[in-house]
Amino acid sequence: MGLLLRGLRFDISAIIYTNAVFIILSLLPFAFTQQRWYQLILKTLFIVVNGICLLLNLADIAYFPFIQKRMQFGVLRFATGREDKDLLSLLPLLLKQYWWLLLFFIMMLWGLIRFYNRTLKNSKPVIFKLPQYIAHSLVLAFALGLSVLGMRGGFQSELLNIIHASQMTKVENIPVLLNTPFTLVKTIKNKGLPEVHYFSDNEIGECFNGIHKPSYTNSLNKQNVMVIMIESLSKKYLGLFNKEAKTPFMDSLFSEGLLFTNAYANAKVSTQGIPAILSSIPSWQDDFFVSSNYSTNKITSIANLLKPHGYTSAFYHGGRNGSMGFDTYCSLAGFEKYIGKDQYPNQSDYDGNWGIWDEQFLQFTADEIKKLPQPFVSAILTLSTHTPYSIPEKYKSIFPKQDDEMLSCIQYLDLSLRKFFEKIKTEPWFSNTLFIFSADHTAHGLSETNTSPLDYYGIPIVFYKPDGSLNGTDDRTANQIDILPSALHQLNYSGEYFALGKNLFDTTCSSFSINYKAGVYQYFDSSYCYQFNGREPVGLYNIKSDRDCRQNILSTGVNTDINLIDANLKKMIQVFNNTMIKNEMYIKQ
C-alpha cells in the first residue's frame, strides 16, 4: 500500500502531462465549446491520448523483463526500426505470446469510452453570460494552477523526476513507483550525460582515469583471440554454480580455464553488454550507447587496437543483420566483417523468431573462421537462449521443457558449443588461440523478488588457453569492462590505450563492479553493495552478512568504508561522463 500511495505522485503527474491539452480545451470559457463538433474533438482527443498511455503501460509488461526498467524515450528509435530491425519483425511473435495483453487493452479501451460517454450524459449545457464567463475563467485558472502543481509533483523546489523514485523506495521497487508515460515524457528532451567534477584530474589517479600504459619487455604475443559471448548466461544456469543445472560441456571447459567466480554484467541487455565486453564501455547512462548522443564517438575496441599489428577481425551473430544495432557498433569498433543471418546459406535453419539456430550457425562460424588470415580477433554472440525459449524439434524429447523454460535452451546451447569445439579443436589455429567466455547479460526471466543483486547481475567470465597455462578460480570482483584490458595483457600488448576496465591479471588496483539502472548506480566489491542516485547515497548493504541486500545500513551511522567506496564510484562516473561527452574514449595517435 505504501508503494501505491507514493506512486500516485508519478501517476498524477503523468496524467496531467499527457492530458494537458484536453484539460485546457475542456475548460475554455466560450460558447462554441458546447457545440457537438467541438465535443467530438474533445472525446477523440481524450480517447486517443489515454488509449495510447494505457497501451504503453501494458506494453511495458512485455518489455520490462528484457530491460528491467520502465521504457524511456530512446527505445522508440528501436520501435520504429530506425536502430533495430528485430522489433517490427518480431511483432507477430510478441502479439501471439502476449495476446492477453491485447485483449486486456481492448477491454480497458471499451471501459474508457463508456466512462467518457457517461460523463457527457450527466453534463448540462451552459449559457454563457458575463457571470458564467467569469466563473468559468476562474475555474480555468484554478484548474491550471492545480495542473501545474500536479505536474510538478508537489510544492518541492524542483520538478518531480525519475531520480526522485530512488529517494522513496529500494532500487528494485523503482519501476513499481513509476509509470511508462511518466518515464517517456521525462526522457523526451534527454540531452545526454552531465559533465561532472567530483575530483581534480590529479586526484583521479591511474587506476581510474582509463589510460592504460603497459610496458612489457617481451614482443607482442600474436595469439588469435576468440571472444564467445553467450546470450543470457546467468551463473545460476551453470552446473559449476548450481547442481541442478545440466551444462556438462561448459562446466568441463570452464574448469580447464581461469574462472572468475565473482563476475558481474555491467547491464541487462545485449546492446549494452557487447560494447562493455569488446570496448570496455559500460552502460552508465539511460540510452543505449548505439542510440545515444555519442554513438558516433571514436572508441577503443579489441579489433581496432590489434589491427595495426596485423590482426584481422570478424563478428558472428545468427540474428538478422541490423539486429540491436550490432552491425553499427561493429563498424564503429573497427571489425572488418560482420557475419549474420543474411550471410548464412541455408535460411531453412531460421528459428522463426530471432535468427539461425545456435547449433547450425556455430558450425557455419567454424567454417568461416578458417577463411580469416591469422592472427585474428573473432567475436561470437550466441542466440538461442532467449525468449520464447524454443529449441529445434528434434531436441524437444532430449531436452524437455521444465518449470524454468530457460533450462532446456541452456542444455541445447551446451550441446551446440560442444559440437563447435569438436569441430575447431582440429584446426591448426586452435592451439594458438586465447578463448574468452562471458555472458552478454543475465537471463531476462530472473526476478528481483527475493533475489540478491549479486545473483541478478552474476555471470561467468572465463579465460581459456588450450595449453592449460590459464587455470583455476579467482574470487576477486570482476565485470565485463575488465575483459578488454585483461585480454591485451595476455598478448603482451605494450601500446597505450583507453579502457575503463581493469586488468584482472594485475592486483595493483582495487576490484569492483558498477552497473546502472533507473537512475541509480550500483557498486559491488567483495564486502558491500553501494547505491548512489547521482546526487546522494540511497543504499549500503554488507553483502558478507546480508547477501540478499535486505538491510540498508546507510542510515545506521558512519561507515568507515563508505568514503572510499563513494570516491571510487564517483571517480568512475566522472571519467565515464566526461570522456564520453568530450569524445575522448581513445588515445590520440
C-alpha positions in Angstrom: 0.0 0.0 0.0 2.9 2.4 0.8 4.3 1.9 -2.7 0.9 2.5 -4.2 0.4 5.8 -2.4 3.9 7.0 -3.2 3.4 6.1 -6.8 0.3 8.3 -7.0 2.6 11.4 -7.3 4.1 10.0 -10.5 0.7 8.8 -11.8 -1.0 12.2 -11.3 2.0 13.9 -12.9 1.8 11.7 -15.9 -2.0 12.0 -16.3 -1.8 15.8 -16.3 1.2 15.9 -18.6 -0.5 13.7 -21.2 -3.9 15.4 -20.8 -2.8 19.0 -20.5 -4.3 20.0 -23.9 -7.5 18.2 -23.2 -7.8 20.0 -19.8 -7.3 23.4 -21.3 -9.7 22.8 -24.2 -12.3 21.4 -21.9 -12.4 24.5 -19.7 -12.2 27.3 -22.2 -15.0 29.8 -21.3 -16.5 30.1 -24.8 -19.9 29.2 -26.1 -18.6 27.3 -29.1 -17.2 24.7 -26.7 -20.8 23.4 -26.3 -21.1 22.6 -30.0 -21.3 19.0 -31.0 -18.3 19.1 -33.3 -16.2 20.6 -30.5 -17.3 17.9 -28.0 -16.4 15.2 -30.7 -12.9 16.7 -30.9 -12.5 16.6 -27.2 -13.8 13.0 -27.0 -11.4 11.9 -29.7 -8.5 13.6 -28.1 -9.2 12.1 -24.7 -9.7 8.5 -26.0 -6.7 8.6 -28.3 -4.2 10.1 -25.8 -5.3 7.9 -22.8 -5.7 4.9 -25.0 -2.0 5.3 -26.1 -0.9 5.7 -22.5 -2.8 2.6 -21.4 -1.2 0.7 -24.3 2.3 1.8 -23.4 1.8 0.7 -19.8 0.6 -2.7 -20.9 3.4 -3.0 -23.5 5.9 -2.5 -20.7 4.6 -5.7 -19.1 6.1 -7.5 -22.1 9.1 -5.2 -22.4 10.1 -5.0 -18.8 11.6 -8.5 -18.5 14.2 -7.6 -21.2 15.4 -4.3 -19.8 14.3 -4.4 -16.2 13.2 -0.8 -16.2 10.3 1.3 -17.5 10.5 2.3 -21.1 12.2 5.6 -21.9 12.0 7.8 -25.0 15.2 6.3 -26.6 13.5 3.0 -27.0 11.2 4.5 -29.6 14.1 4.6 -32.0 14.1 0.8 -31.8 10.3 0.5 -32.0 10.4 2.4 -35.3 13.0 0.2 -36.8 15.5 3.1 -37.1 18.0 1.4 -34.8 16.8 -2.2 -34.7 15.0 -4.2 -37.3 14.1 -7.0 -34.9 11.3 -5.4 -33.0 9.0 -4.8 -36.0 9.7 -8.3 -37.5 9.1 -9.9 -34.1 5.8 -8.1 -33.5 3.6 -11.1 -34.6 5.5 -13.3 -32.2 5.1 -10.8 -29.3 1.4 -10.4 -30.1 1.0 -14.2 -30.1 2.8 -14.6 -26.8 1.1 -11.7 -25.1 -2.4 -11.9 -26.7 -4.0 -11.5 -23.3 -2.4 -8.0 -23.0 -4.1 -7.0 -26.3 -7.4 -8.4 -25.0 -7.0 -6.5 -21.8 -6.2 -3.3 -23.7 -9.4 -3.7 -25.8 -11.4 -4.2 -22.6 -9.8 -1.1 -20.9 -10.4 1.0 -24.0 -14.0 0.0 -24.1 -14.3 0.9 -20.4 -12.7 4.3 -21.1 -15.2 5.1 -23.9 -18.1 4.0 -21.7 -16.8 6.2 -18.8 -16.5 9.2 -21.1 -19.9 8.8 -22.6 -21.4 8.5 -19.1 -19.9 11.9 -18.1 -21.4 13.5 -21.2 -24.9 12.3 -20.2 -24.6 13.8 -16.8 -23.3 17.2 -18.0 -25.6 20.2 -18.7 -25.1 22.8 -21.4 -24.0 26.2 -20.1 -25.4 29.5 -21.5 -22.5 31.9 -21.5 -23.3 35.3 -20.0 -20.9 37.5 -18.1 -21.3 35.8 -14.7 -20.8 32.4 -16.2 -17.9 33.6 -18.3 -16.2 35.0 -15.2 -16.9 31.8 -13.2 -15.5 29.6 -16.0 -12.4 31.8 -16.3 -11.8 31.4 -12.6 -12.3 27.6 -12.8 -9.9 27.5 -15.7 -7.3 29.5 -13.7 -7.8 27.3 -10.7 -7.5 24.1 -12.8 -4.3 25.3 -14.4 -2.8 26.0 -11.0 -3.7 22.6 -9.8 -2.4 21.1 -13.0 1.0 22.8 -12.6 1.1 21.6 -9.1 0.3 18.0 -10.2 2.8 18.0 -13.0 5.5 19.3 -10.6 4.6 16.5 -8.1 4.1 18.8 -5.2 5.4 22.0 -3.7 9.1 21.0 -3.7 11.6 23.3 -5.3 12.3 21.2 -8.4 10.1 19.2 -10.8 9.3 15.6 -10.0 11.6 13.4 -12.0 12.7 9.8 -12.4 15.6 10.3 -9.9 13.2 11.1 -7.1 11.8 7.5 -7.1 15.2 6.3 -5.8 14.6 8.5 -2.7 11.3 6.9 -1.9 12.0 3.2 -2.2 14.6 0.5 -2.6 16.2 0.3 -6.1 14.3 -2.9 -7.0 11.0 -1.2 -6.4 11.6 1.9 -8.5 9.7 0.5 -11.6 6.7 -0.1 -9.3 6.6 3.6 -8.3 7.0 4.9 -11.9 4.7 4.5 -14.9 5.6 4.4 -18.5 4.0 7.6 -19.8 5.9 9.5 -17.0 9.3 8.0 -17.9 8.7 8.7 -21.6 7.7 12.3 -21.0 10.7 12.9 -18.7 13.2 11.5 -21.3 11.9 13.2 -24.4 14.5 16.0 -24.0 17.3 13.8 -22.8 20.3 16.0 -23.6 22.8 13.3 -22.7 25.2 13.0 -19.8 26.0 15.8 -17.4 29.7 16.8 -17.1 30.8 16.2 -13.5 33.8 17.3 -11.5 33.9 15.5 -8.2 37.7 15.5 -8.3 40.5 17.3 -9.9 42.4 15.4 -12.7 45.3 14.8 -10.4 43.0 13.3 -7.8 41.5 10.7 -10.2 44.6 8.5 -10.2 45.9 5.9 -12.7 43.6 3.2 -11.5 40.5 5.3 -12.6 41.5 7.6 -15.4 41.0 4.9 -18.1 44.5 5.4 -19.5 46.5 2.1 -19.7 50.2 2.3 -20.2 51.6 -1.3 -20.2 55.3 -1.6 -20.6 56.0 -5.3 -21.5 59.6 -6.0 -22.4 58.6 -9.1 -24.5 57.2 -8.6 -28.0 53.5 -8.9 -28.8 52.3 -12.4 -28.4 50.3 -12.8 -31.6 47.8 -15.3 -30.5 44.4 -15.4 -32.0 41.6 -14.1 -29.8 38.1 -15.6 -29.8 35.5 -13.9 -27.6 32.4 -16.1 -27.1 29.5 -14.1 -25.7 26.7 -16.4 -24.5 23.2 -15.0 -24.6 21.6 -14.6 -21.2 24.0 -16.9 -19.3 23.4 -16.2 -15.7 25.7 -18.1 -13.3 22.7 -19.9 -11.9 22.4 -21.8 -15.2 25.8 -23.4 -15.0 26.4 -26.7 -13.1 29.5 -25.1 -11.7 27.3 -22.8 -9.6 24.1 -24.7 -9.4 24.0 -28.5 -9.1 20.5 -28.6 -10.7 21.8 -27.1 -14.0 22.9 -29.5 -16.7 25.8 -28.0 -18.6 28.4 -30.7 -18.8 30.5 -29.3 -21.6 30.7 -25.7 -20.3 31.4 -27.0 -16.8 34.3 -29.1 -18.1 35.7 -26.4 -20.4 35.4 -23.6 -17.9 37.1 -25.8 -15.2 40.1 -26.1 -17.5 40.4 -22.3 -17.8 40.7 -19.4 -15.3 37.2 -18.8 -14.0 36.3 -15.6 -12.2 33.7 -16.7 -9.7 32.5 -13.2 -8.7 32.0 -11.6 -12.1 29.1 -9.3 -13.0 27.4 -7.9 -16.1 27.5 -4.2 -16.5 24.0 -4.1 -17.9 20.9 -6.1 -18.6 20.6 -6.2 -22.5 22.9 -7.3 -25.3 23.1 -3.8 -26.8 24.8 -2.7 -23.6 26.8 -5.8 -22.9 28.6 -6.1 -26.2 30.3 -2.6 -26.0 31.2 -3.4 -22.4 33.0 -6.7 -23.4 34.7 -5.6 -26.6 35.3 -1.9 -25.9 35.3 -1.6 -22.1 32.5 0.8 -22.4 29.9 0.3 -19.7 26.3 1.5 -19.9 26.1 4.1 -17.2 23.5 6.2 -18.9 19.8 5.9 -19.8 20.3 5.5 -23.5 22.0 2.5 -25.2 25.4 3.6 -26.5 24.5 2.8 -30.1 21.4 5.1 -30.0 22.8 7.8 -27.7 24.1 11.2 -28.5 27.6 9.7 -28.5 27.0 6.9 -31.0 29.4 8.4 -33.5 32.3 8.8 -31.0 35.6 7.3 -31.7 36.1 4.4 -29.4 38.6 1.7 -28.4 38.0 -1.9 -29.2 39.9 -5.1 -29.3 39.6 -5.1 -33.0 40.9 -1.6 -33.8 43.7 -1.9 -31.2 45.1 -5.1 -32.7 44.6 -4.2 -36.4 47.8 -2.2 -36.7 49.6 -5.4 -35.5 48.3 -7.4 -38.4 45.2 -8.8 -36.9 42.0 -9.4 -39.0 38.6 -9.3 -37.2 35.1 -10.6 -37.6 31.9 -10.6 -35.6 29.5 -13.5 -35.8 25.8 -13.5 -34.8 23.0 -15.6 -36.1 20.4 -12.8 -35.8 19.2 -10.6 -38.5 21.7 -8.1 -39.9 20.9 -4.8 -38.2 19.6 -6.6 -35.0 20.0 -4.5 -31.9 22.4 -2.2 -33.7 25.2 -4.7 -33.5 26.4 -4.1 -37.1 26.5 -0.3 -36.4 28.6 -0.9 -33.3 31.0 -3.3 -35.1 31.6 -0.8 -37.8 32.4 1.9 -35.2 34.6 -0.6 -33.3 36.6 -1.4 -36.4 35.6 -5.0 -37.0 36.3 -5.8 -40.7 33.5 -8.3 -41.1 30.0 -8.7 -39.7 28.5 -12.1 -40.4 24.9 -12.5 -39.6 21.7 -14.3 -40.7 21.9 -12.6 -44.1 25.2 -14.3 -44.9 24.1 -17.8 -43.7 23.5 -20.0 -46.7 20.5 -22.1 -45.6 17.6 -20.0 -44.4 15.6 -23.1 -43.6 17.6 -23.2 -40.3 15.8 -20.0 -39.2 14.3 -20.5 -35.8 11.2 -18.4 -36.7 11.9 -15.8 -34.1 15.4 -14.4 -33.7 17.7 -15.9 -36.3 19.6 -19.1 -37.1 19.7 -21.9 -34.5 22.9 -21.9 -32.5 24.0 -25.4 -33.5 23.9 -24.7 -37.2 25.2 -21.2 -37.0 28.2 -22.2 -34.8 29.1 -24.9 -37.4 28.9 -22.3 -40.1 31.0 -19.9 -38.0 33.7 -22.6 -37.6 33.9 -22.8 -41.4 34.0 -19.0 -41.8 36.8 -18.6 -39.3 39.0 -20.9 -41.4 39.0 -18.1 -44.0 40.4 -15.5 -41.6 44.1 -14.8 -42.0 46.0 -15.2 -38.8 46.3 -13.7 -36.3 42.6 -12.9 -35.9 40.1 -11.5 -33.5 36.7 -13.2 -33.7 33.7 -12.2 -31.6 30.8 -14.7 -31.4 27.4 -14.0 -29.9 25.0 -16.9 -29.5 21.3 -16.6 -29.9 19.0 -19.5 -28.9 18.9 -19.0 -25.1 16.2 -16.3 -25.5 12.5 -15.9 -25.1 10.3 -17.6 -26.3 12.7 -20.3 -25.1 12.3 -22.7 -28.0 14.7 -25.4 -29.3 14.8 -27.4 -32.6 12.0 -30.0 -32.8 14.5 -32.9 -32.9 15.8 -32.0 -29.4 12.5 -31.5 -27.6 12.3 -35.0 -26.4 16.0 -35.0 -25.4 15.8 -31.6 -23.6 12.1 -31.4 -22.4 10.8 -28.1 -21.1 11.0 -27.7 -17.4 9.4 -25.2 -14.9 12.1 -22.8 -15.9 11.8 -22.8 -19.7 15.4 -21.4 -20.0 16.9 -24.8 -18.8 16.1 -26.7 -22.0 17.6 -23.9 -24.1 20.8 -23.9 -21.9 21.1 -27.7 -22.5 20.7 -27.1 -26.2 23.3 -24.3 -26.1 25.7 -26.6 -24.2 25.4 -29.2 -26.9 25.9 -26.6 -29.6 29.1 -25.4 -28.0 30.4 -28.9 -27.6 29.9 -29.6 -31.3 31.5 -26.3 -32.2 34.6 -27.1 -30.1 34.8 -30.6 -31.5 35.0 -29.1 -35.0 37.5 -26.3 -34.3 39.9 -28.2 -32.0 41.4 -30.0 -35.0 42.1 -26.7 -36.8 45.8 -25.5 -36.9 44.9 -22.2 -35.3 43.2 -23.7 -32.3 46.2 -24.3 -30.1 47.4 -20.7 -30.7 44.2 -19.1 -29.6 43.1 -17.3 -26.4 39.4 -18.0 -25.7 37.3 -15.7 -23.6 33.8 -16.5 -22.4 31.3 -14.2 -20.9 27.5 -13.8 -20.9 26.2 -10.7 -22.7 23.9 -10.2 -19.7 22.0 -12.3 -17.2 18.7 -14.1 -18.1 15.7 -12.0 -18.7 13.5 -14.2 -16.6 15.3 -13.7 -13.4 13.1 -11.9 -10.9 14.4 -9.5 -8.4 11.9 -10.7 -5.8 13.9 -12.4 -3.1 16.9 -12.4 -5.4 20.2 -11.0 -4.4 21.6 -8.2 -6.7 24.7 -10.3 -6.8 22.8 -13.1 -8.4 20.8 -10.7 -10.5 23.9 -9.5 -12.3 26.1 -12.5 -11.7 27.7 -14.1 -14.9 30.8 -16.3 -15.6 33.9 -14.7 -17.1 36.5 -17.3 -18.2 39.9 -17.1 -19.9 41.0 -20.4 -21.5 44.1 -21.5 -23.4 44.3 -25.0 -24.9 47.8 -25.5 -23.5 46.4 -25.3 -19.9 48.5 -22.3 -18.9 45.4 -20.5 -17.6 43.5 -22.4 -15.0 41.9 -22.3 -11.5 39.5 -19.9 -10.0 39.7 -16.2 -8.9 37.2 -14.8 -6.4 38.1 -11.1 -7.0 35.2 -8.9 -8.1 35.3 -8.6 -11.9 33.0 -7.2 -14.6 32.6 -7.2 -18.4 34.6 -4.0 -18.9 37.7 -5.8 -17.4 37.8 -8.2 -20.3 39.5 -6.0 -22.9 42.5 -4.9 -20.8 42.9 -8.5 -19.4 43.0 -9.9 -22.9 45.6 -7.4 -24.0 47.7 -8.3 -21.0 47.7 -11.9 -22.2 49.0 -10.8 -25.6 51.8 -8.6 -24.0 50.2 -5.6 -25.7 52.5 -2.7 -24.8 50.8 0.3 -26.5 48.9 3.0 -24.6 45.1 2.7 -24.8 41.9 3.8 -23.2 39.7 1.3 -21.3 37.5 1.9 -18.2 38.0 -1.6 -17.0 41.0 -3.0 -15.1 43.5 -5.7 -15.9 42.3 -8.8 -14.0 45.9 -10.2 -14.0 47.2 -7.2 -12.1 46.3 -6.7 -8.5 47.6 -3.1 -8.2 44.1 -1.5 -8.5 41.1 -2.3 -6.3 38.4 -4.7 -7.6 34.8 -3.6 -8.0 31.9 -3.7 -10.5 29.4 -0.9 -11.4 26.1 -1.1 -13.1 23.4 1.5 -13.7 19.6 1.1 -13.6 16.7 3.6 -13.4 19.0 6.5 -12.5 20.8 4.6 -9.7 24.5 3.5 -9.9 25.1 0.2 -8.1 28.6 -0.6 -6.9 29.8 -4.0 -5.8 33.0 -5.0 -4.2 33.9 -8.0 -2.0 32.2 -6.5 1.0 29.5 -4.1 0.0 26.7 -3.1 -2.4 26.5 0.7 -2.5 23.8 2.6 -4.3 24.0 6.2 -5.5 21.4 8.2 -7.5 23.8 10.7 -8.9 23.2 13.2 -6.1 23.3 11.3 -2.9 23.7 7.8 -1.5 20.5 5.8 -1.3 21.7 2.3 -0.1 24.5 0.5 1.5 24.5 -3.3 2.2 27.0 -5.6 3.8 26.9 -8.5 1.3 29.1 -10.7 3.6 26.4 -10.8 6.2 23.4 -9.7 4.1 23.8 -11.3 0.7 20.2 -10.6 -0.3 20.7 -6.8 0.4 17.6 -6.6 2.7 19.1 -4.4 5.5 20.1 -0.9 4.4 22.8 0.2 6.8 23.3 3.6 5.2 21.4 5.4 8.0 22.8 3.3 10.9 25.8 5.5 11.4 29.1 6.5 9.7 30.7 3.5 8.0 34.5 3.6 7.8 34.5 2.2 4.3 31.8 4.3 2.7 34.1 7.3 1.9 36.4 5.1 -0.1 33.6 3.3 -1.9 31.9 6.6 -2.7 35.1 8.1 -4.0 35.8 5.0 -6.2 32.3 5.2 -7.7 32.4 9.0 -8.3 35.8 8.8 -10.0 34.5 6.2 -12.4 31.3 8.3 -13.1 33.4 11.4 -13.7 35.8 9.7 -16.2 32.9 7.9 -18.0 30.7 11.0 -18.3 33.4 13.5 -19.3 35.3 11.3 -21.7 32.1 10.3 -23.4 31.0 13.9 -23.7 34.3 15.1 -25.0 34.8 12.1 -27.3 38.0 11.0 -25.5 37.5 7.3 -25.1 40.5 6.6 -27.2 44.2 7.5 -27.3 45.0 10.1 -29.9 47.8 8.9 -32.1 
